[in-house]
Amino acid sequence: MKIGIIGLGNIGGMLAKRFAEFLKPSDIIVFSKHKKIKGKYLLLNSAQEVIDKSELVFICVKPQNLKDLAELKFKNKIFITTIAAIYENSYYKYLGEIKLVRIIPSMINKIGGPILFNSGKYVSSADRNKVKKLLSKVGNIYEVKESEIDAYTHLSSCSPAIFAEFLKLYIEALMKENKIDEKRALKILAEMLEIFVPVLKKDGFKIIPQVCTKGGITEQGIKIIDNYKNSFFKELTQSLLKRMGEVRKQYGK
C-alpha cells in the first residue's frame, strides 16, 4: 500500500516515522514546501504527484492552507485530514465529493495513545476499515461524531501540552519554596504518573478520596483546585472551544 503525506510538520513528520516502522520507506510518499525531509521516504516535487501515486493521502497542513488544496484532483483517493476544527462540509465545498476521513492525532502518537476518527458520507465501510487498520498500528482509534470532535480534541490532542505546562509550573513553584533538583523532581513525578495512569484506568476518580483523606495534607491542595473550578477550568475549556470556532469561521467558510 502506498501512503501519501502532504505536509511534514510536527504531525506529518510524526506519522511518517510511525508508518516507517511497518512499511517500506519507499511506500511512504511525501511532499512538503517548508521542511527538510529526514528519513528515506519517496520525496516528490508536488502535492498532486503524491496524490497520483498514493492510495491513502494524509493532509497534514495548517487550516489556512486548506484553500490551496482546491486546485488539486483527488480522483478516487481516500483523503485523510489531520486539520482540526474544519467541518466536513468545508472540504466538500472546496474539493467536491471526496472520500473524506477526519482524524485528530497527537504528538504522543509517536509512542501510542488515542486517535480521534470520523469518516465522511462518501467513504465506504471497506475504505473506512482500511484506514482504521493502518492507524491502529499507530494508536488506539476512537470513532466520534463530528459534533463531538472539538471537545474530544481537548482531551486527546491539546491536553498533553496543557498537562505538561501544569506539571512544569508545579515543579517550578516547589523549587521556589525548597531547593530541589528540577531533573530529579521531573523523574519522580514522571514515575508517579506511569503508575498513576493504570490506577486511574482501573478505579477512575476514586483515587481522589483514596489519597485525599479528611484533614490531611492533600486535602488543602484539592481545596485550592476546587476554588478555581468555576473560573480557571471554565475559562480554559471555553477559550479552546472559542479558538476552534474562530479557526472554523476564518478558514472553513
C-alpha beads as a LAMMPS data file, in Angstrom:
LAMMPS data file: protein, C-alpha beads

253 atoms
252 bonds

1 atom types
1 bond types

-500.0 500.0 xlo xhi
-500.0 500.0 ylo yhi
-500.0 500.0 zlo zhi

Masses

1 110.0

Atoms # bond

1 1 1 0.000 0.000 0.000
2 1 1 1.299 3.441 -0.957
3 1 1 0.764 6.110 1.698
4 1 1 0.949 9.777 0.731
5 1 1 1.662 12.597 3.192
6 1 1 1.308 16.242 2.236
7 1 1 2.943 18.424 4.860
8 1 1 5.787 17.240 7.077
9 1 1 5.436 19.484 10.104
10 1 1 5.108 18.047 13.598
11 1 1 2.120 15.801 12.883
12 1 1 3.029 14.816 9.309
13 1 1 6.612 14.056 10.321
14 1 1 5.458 12.012 13.300
15 1 1 3.065 9.945 11.160
16 1 1 5.754 9.316 8.545
17 1 1 8.124 7.993 11.219
18 1 1 5.458 5.731 12.692
19 1 1 4.428 4.373 9.282
20 1 1 8.101 3.666 8.533
21 1 1 8.098 1.222 11.450
22 1 1 5.956 -1.220 9.489
23 1 1 6.041 -0.013 5.854
24 1 1 8.869 0.258 3.389
25 1 1 10.166 3.855 3.309
26 1 1 9.656 3.817 -0.452
27 1 1 5.932 3.182 0.148
28 1 1 5.695 6.452 2.098
29 1 1 5.375 9.215 -0.488
30 1 1 5.801 12.772 0.773
31 1 1 5.708 16.404 -0.247
32 1 1 6.444 19.412 1.930
33 1 1 7.021 23.035 0.975
34 1 1 8.966 24.103 4.004
35 1 1 10.541 21.181 5.854
36 1 1 13.797 19.451 5.081
37 1 1 12.998 15.783 4.819
38 1 1 14.530 13.453 7.396
39 1 1 14.062 9.805 6.506
40 1 1 14.311 7.629 3.420
41 1 1 10.857 8.421 2.107
42 1 1 9.934 8.854 -1.531
43 1 1 10.097 12.640 -1.912
44 1 1 8.140 14.120 -4.823
45 1 1 8.036 17.640 -6.228
46 1 1 4.345 18.435 -5.831
47 1 1 1.265 17.592 -3.817
48 1 1 -0.510 16.387 -6.977
49 1 1 2.251 13.845 -7.648
50 1 1 1.810 12.478 -4.136
51 1 1 -1.939 12.144 -4.676
52 1 1 -1.499 10.431 -8.047
53 1 1 0.911 7.816 -6.691
54 1 1 -0.827 7.103 -3.357
55 1 1 -3.832 5.077 -2.283
56 1 1 -4.325 6.892 1.024
57 1 1 -3.459 10.590 1.213
58 1 1 -2.804 12.262 4.566
59 1 1 -3.227 16.030 4.563
60 1 1 -1.120 17.439 7.404
61 1 1 -1.189 21.164 6.691
62 1 1 -2.416 24.190 8.631
63 1 1 -6.080 25.297 8.321
64 1 1 -5.082 28.416 6.368
65 1 1 -3.664 26.179 3.630
66 1 1 -6.924 24.316 3.045
67 1 1 -7.955 26.553 0.136
68 1 1 -4.661 25.725 -1.615
69 1 1 -5.904 22.149 -1.991
70 1 1 -8.857 23.224 -4.138
71 1 1 -6.784 23.103 -7.328
72 1 1 -5.746 19.501 -6.688
73 1 1 -7.513 16.471 -8.150
74 1 1 -8.096 13.687 -5.644
75 1 1 -9.896 11.415 -8.097
76 1 1 -10.922 8.269 -6.196
77 1 1 -8.314 8.501 -3.458
78 1 1 -9.055 8.355 0.274
79 1 1 -8.459 11.814 1.709
80 1 1 -7.401 11.755 5.397
81 1 1 -7.114 15.153 7.009
82 1 1 -5.446 15.949 10.339
83 1 1 -6.680 19.562 10.300
84 1 1 -8.590 20.390 13.478
85 1 1 -11.771 22.495 13.697
86 1 1 -12.724 22.389 9.977
87 1 1 -16.007 20.543 9.390
88 1 1 -16.517 18.110 6.523
89 1 1 -18.837 20.382 4.540
90 1 1 -15.960 22.823 4.017
91 1 1 -13.914 20.065 2.380
92 1 1 -16.771 19.144 0.074
93 1 1 -17.158 22.815 -0.835
94 1 1 -13.509 23.153 -1.882
95 1 1 -12.757 19.629 -3.108
96 1 1 -16.035 18.082 -4.206
97 1 1 -17.452 14.692 -3.230
98 1 1 -14.206 13.227 -1.920
99 1 1 -13.724 10.171 0.280
100 1 1 -13.060 12.174 3.433
101 1 1 -11.779 10.870 6.748
102 1 1 -11.090 13.309 9.574
103 1 1 -8.584 12.243 12.219
104 1 1 -7.131 14.067 15.206
105 1 1 -3.757 12.586 16.083
106 1 1 -1.436 13.925 18.767
107 1 1 2.296 14.168 19.274
108 1 1 2.034 11.415 21.887
109 1 1 1.195 9.094 18.978
110 1 1 4.964 8.866 18.468
111 1 1 4.542 6.145 21.102
112 1 1 0.816 5.380 21.054
113 1 1 -2.360 6.796 22.536
114 1 1 -5.751 7.901 21.191
115 1 1 -6.533 8.985 17.637
116 1 1 -9.942 10.517 17.006
117 1 1 -11.651 9.224 13.848
118 1 1 -14.640 10.391 11.821
119 1 1 -15.469 9.266 8.281
120 1 1 -17.470 11.290 5.774
121 1 1 -20.609 10.318 3.872
122 1 1 -18.754 9.237 0.717
123 1 1 -16.497 6.711 2.488
124 1 1 -17.425 3.044 2.147
125 1 1 -17.185 0.574 5.021
126 1 1 -14.271 -1.135 3.287
127 1 1 -12.351 2.118 2.907
128 1 1 -13.113 3.131 6.489
129 1 1 -11.805 -0.177 7.789
130 1 1 -8.681 0.129 5.625
131 1 1 -7.798 3.467 7.225
132 1 1 -8.609 2.224 10.722
133 1 1 -6.446 -0.856 10.254
134 1 1 -3.487 1.318 9.223
135 1 1 -3.911 3.818 12.055
136 1 1 -4.441 1.095 14.670
137 1 1 -0.721 0.357 14.287
138 1 1 -0.006 3.921 15.401
139 1 1 -2.539 4.384 18.216
140 1 1 -5.970 3.486 19.577
141 1 1 -8.859 4.553 17.332
142 1 1 -11.844 6.363 18.827
143 1 1 -14.726 6.886 16.410
144 1 1 -16.574 10.078 17.337
145 1 1 -19.373 12.147 15.857
146 1 1 -18.284 15.328 14.110
147 1 1 -20.229 17.353 16.688
148 1 1 -18.051 15.803 19.399
149 1 1 -14.643 16.229 17.782
150 1 1 -13.849 19.669 19.206
151 1 1 -14.461 18.601 22.811
152 1 1 -12.597 15.308 22.495
153 1 1 -9.716 17.100 20.747
154 1 1 -9.108 18.963 24.011
155 1 1 -8.617 15.644 25.775
156 1 1 -6.659 13.709 23.168
157 1 1 -4.586 16.343 21.395
158 1 1 -4.423 19.595 23.409
159 1 1 -4.096 18.056 26.863
160 1 1 -0.504 16.737 26.578
161 1 1 0.848 20.284 26.261
162 1 1 -1.585 21.666 28.852
163 1 1 -0.746 18.952 31.389
164 1 1 2.975 19.339 30.714
165 1 1 2.710 23.095 31.317
166 1 1 0.808 22.469 34.559
167 1 1 3.428 19.984 35.749
168 1 1 6.265 22.341 34.804
169 1 1 4.705 25.178 36.798
170 1 1 4.034 22.790 39.702
171 1 1 7.699 21.827 39.872
172 1 1 8.856 25.432 39.459
173 1 1 6.629 26.515 42.361
174 1 1 8.083 23.796 44.590
175 1 1 11.595 24.824 43.576
176 1 1 10.894 28.359 44.782
177 1 1 9.863 27.029 48.208
178 1 1 12.519 24.330 48.509
179 1 1 15.921 23.890 46.876
180 1 1 15.176 20.704 44.959
181 1 1 16.744 19.473 41.735
182 1 1 14.497 20.030 38.696
183 1 1 15.604 16.920 36.801
184 1 1 15.133 14.712 39.823
185 1 1 11.743 16.271 40.538
186 1 1 10.611 15.585 36.963
187 1 1 11.880 11.998 37.168
188 1 1 9.958 11.358 40.393
189 1 1 6.798 12.994 39.015
190 1 1 7.034 11.096 35.711
191 1 1 7.472 7.781 37.530
192 1 1 4.440 8.578 39.688
193 1 1 2.415 9.277 36.531
194 1 1 3.473 5.962 34.962
195 1 1 1.911 4.141 37.920
196 1 1 -0.963 6.601 38.318
197 1 1 -2.366 6.091 34.802
198 1 1 -3.129 2.347 35.194
199 1 1 -4.702 3.088 38.598
200 1 1 -6.837 5.853 37.030
201 1 1 -7.951 3.483 34.253
202 1 1 -8.905 0.846 36.821
203 1 1 -10.507 2.934 39.561
204 1 1 -11.401 6.216 37.851
205 1 1 -11.657 9.243 40.124
206 1 1 -11.884 7.046 43.255
207 1 1 -8.157 7.756 43.542
208 1 1 -9.009 11.251 44.849
209 1 1 -10.654 10.233 48.154
210 1 1 -8.184 7.346 48.481
211 1 1 -5.276 9.818 48.580
212 1 1 -7.078 12.869 49.936
213 1 1 -8.010 11.883 53.495
214 1 1 -10.142 14.269 55.569
215 1 1 -7.998 16.760 57.443
216 1 1 -4.868 15.594 55.648
217 1 1 -2.202 17.485 53.705
218 1 1 -3.517 16.632 50.216
219 1 1 -6.948 17.976 51.122
220 1 1 -5.503 21.501 51.202
221 1 1 -4.344 21.150 47.574
222 1 1 -7.730 19.830 46.472
223 1 1 -9.445 22.810 48.102
224 1 1 -7.200 25.198 46.139
225 1 1 -8.066 23.464 42.865
226 1 1 -11.784 23.446 43.735
227 1 1 -11.630 27.204 44.239
228 1 1 -10.773 27.574 40.551
229 1 1 -13.212 25.057 39.037
230 1 1 -15.670 27.786 38.039
231 1 1 -13.003 30.196 36.826
232 1 1 -9.767 28.659 35.562
233 1 1 -11.174 25.406 34.189
234 1 1 -14.234 27.081 32.734
235 1 1 -12.080 29.718 31.064
236 1 1 -9.651 27.073 29.805
237 1 1 -12.296 24.938 28.105
238 1 1 -14.254 27.900 26.758
239 1 1 -11.144 29.561 25.322
240 1 1 -10.102 26.409 23.468
241 1 1 -13.584 25.880 22.046
242 1 1 -13.772 29.548 21.110
243 1 1 -10.457 29.338 19.242
244 1 1 -11.659 26.291 17.327
245 1 1 -14.757 28.202 16.326
246 1 1 -12.634 31.146 15.167
247 1 1 -10.453 28.846 13.058
248 1 1 -13.548 27.240 11.534
249 1 1 -15.089 30.602 10.733
250 1 1 -11.885 32.037 9.255
251 1 1 -10.649 29.097 7.185
252 1 1 -13.632 26.784 6.790
253 1 1 -16.061 29.126 5.048

Bonds

1 1 1 2
2 1 2 3
3 1 3 4
4 1 4 5
5 1 5 6
6 1 6 7
7 1 7 8
8 1 8 9
9 1 9 10
10 1 10 11
11 1 11 12
12 1 12 13
13 1 13 14
14 1 14 15
15 1 15 16
16 1 16 17
17 1 17 18
18 1 18 19
19 1 19 20
20 1 20 21
21 1 21 22
22 1 22 23
23 1 23 24
24 1 24 25
25 1 25 26
26 1 26 27
27 1 27 28
28 1 28 29
29 1 29 30
30 1 30 31
31 1 31 32
32 1 32 33
33 1 33 34
34 1 34 35
35 1 35 36
36 1 36 37
37 1 37 38
38 1 38 39
39 1 39 40
40 1 40 41
41 1 41 42
42 1 42 43
43 1 43 44
44 1 44 45
45 1 45 46
46 1 46 47
47 1 47 48
48 1 48 49
49 1 49 50
50 1 50 51
51 1 51 52
52 1 52 53
53 1 53 54
54 1 54 55
55 1 55 56
56 1 56 57
57 1 57 58
58 1 58 59
59 1 59 60
60 1 60 61
61 1 61 62
62 1 62 63
63 1 63 64
64 1 64 65
65 1 65 66
66 1 66 67
67 1 67 68
68 1 68 69
69 1 69 70
70 1 70 71
71 1 71 72
72 1 72 73
73 1 73 74
74 1 74 75
75 1 75 76
76 1 76 77
77 1 77 78
78 1 78 79
79 1 79 80
80 1 80 81
81 1 81 82
82 1 82 83
83 1 83 84
84 1 84 85
85 1 85 86
86 1 86 87
87 1 87 88
88 1 88 89
89 1 89 90
90 1 90 91
91 1 91 92
92 1 92 93
93 1 93 94
94 1 94 95
95 1 95 96
96 1 96 97
97 1 97 98
98 1 98 99
99 1 99 100
100 1 100 101
101 1 101 102
102 1 102 103
103 1 103 104
104 1 104 105
105 1 105 106
106 1 106 107
107 1 107 108
108 1 108 109
109 1 109 110
110 1 110 111
111 1 111 112
112 1 112 113
113 1 113 114
114 1 114 115
115 1 115 116
116 1 116 117
117 1 117 118
118 1 118 119
119 1 119 120
120 1 120 121
121 1 121 122
122 1 122 123
123 1 123 124
124 1 124 125
125 1 125 126
126 1 126 127
127 1 127 128
128 1 128 129
129 1 129 130
130 1 130 131
131 1 131 132
132 1 132 133
133 1 133 134
134 1 134 135
135 1 135 136
136 1 136 137
137 1 137 138
138 1 138 139
139 1 139 140
140 1 140 141
141 1 141 142
142 1 142 143
143 1 143 144
144 1 144 145
145 1 145 146
146 1 146 147
147 1 147 148
148 1 148 149
149 1 149 150
150 1 150 151
151 1 151 152
152 1 152 153
153 1 153 154
154 1 154 155
155 1 155 156
156 1 156 157
157 1 157 158
158 1 158 159
159 1 159 160
160 1 160 161
161 1 161 162
162 1 162 163
163 1 163 164
164 1 164 165
165 1 165 166
166 1 166 167
167 1 167 168
168 1 168 169
169 1 169 170
170 1 170 171
171 1 171 172
172 1 172 173
173 1 173 174
174 1 174 175
175 1 175 176
176 1 176 177
177 1 177 178
178 1 178 179
179 1 179 180
180 1 180 181
181 1 181 182
182 1 182 183
183 1 183 184
184 1 184 185
185 1 185 186
186 1 186 187
187 1 187 188
188 1 188 189
189 1 189 190
190 1 190 191
191 1 191 192
192 1 192 193
193 1 193 194
194 1 194 195
195 1 195 196
196 1 196 197
197 1 197 198
198 1 198 199
199 1 199 200
200 1 200 201
201 1 201 202
202 1 202 203
203 1 203 204
204 1 204 205
205 1 205 206
206 1 206 207
207 1 207 208
208 1 208 209
209 1 209 210
210 1 210 211
211 1 211 212
212 1 212 213
213 1 213 214
214 1 214 215
215 1 215 216
216 1 216 217
217 1 217 218
218 1 218 219
219 1 219 220
220 1 220 221
221 1 221 222
222 1 222 223
223 1 223 224
224 1 224 225
225 1 225 226
226 1 226 227
227 1 227 228
228 1 228 229
229 1 229 230
230 1 230 231
231 1 231 232
232 1 232 233
233 1 233 234
234 1 234 235
235 1 235 236
236 1 236 237
237 1 237 238
238 1 238 239
239 1 239 240
240 1 240 241
241 1 241 242
242 1 242 243
243 1 243 244
244 1 244 245
245 1 245 246
246 1 246 247
247 1 247 248
248 1 248 249
249 1 249 250
250 1 250 251
251 1 251 252
252 1 252 253
